[in-house]
Amino acid sequence: MMVGAYATAVMYTDWTAVILLLLTAAPLAVVVATAGFFIWRQKRQKG
């Protein structure tokens, strides 16, 4: 029984980490993508 409980706890921890990663990485990725898009657009207009 203990092994099953441990596996469940690990799985829960992994999903928590995934959710936290998404909550922090997703907005950061949006900011980076937006900045990159504007930089790319500026470079294309100058060219």
C-alpha positions in Angstrom: 0.0 0.0 0.0 2.8 2.4 0.8 4.3 2.2 -2.6 1.0 3.1 -4.2 0.5 6.1 -1.9 4.0 7.3 -2.7 3.5 7.0 -6.4 0.3 9.0 -6.1 2.1 11.6 -4.1 4.8 11.8 -6.7 2.3 12.1 -9.5 0.4 14.9 -7.6 3.7 16.7 -7.0 4.6 16.4 -10.7 1.2 17.8 -11.8 1.5 20.6 -9.3 5.0 21.4 -10.7 3.6 21.3 -14.3 0.7 23.7 -13.3 3.1 26.1 -11.6 5.5 25.9 -14.6 2.6 26.7 -17.0 1.4 29.6 -14.8 4.8 31.1 -14.7 6.2 30.1 -18.1 3.1 30.9 -20.2 2.9 34.6 -19.4 6.7 34.8 -19.8 6.5 33.1 -23.2 3.7 35.5 -24.3 5.9 38.5 -23.3 8.9 37.1 -25.1 6.9 36.2 -28.2 5.3 39.6 -28.3 8.7 41.4 -27.9 10.2 39.1 -30.5 7.4 39.8 -32.9 7.7 43.6 -32.5 11.5 43.4 -33.0 11.1 41.2 -36.1 8.5 43.7 -37.5 10.8 46.7 -36.8 13.7 44.9 -38.6 11.4 44.0 -41.5 10.2 47.6 -42.0 13.7 49.0 -41.9 15.0 46.5 -44.5 
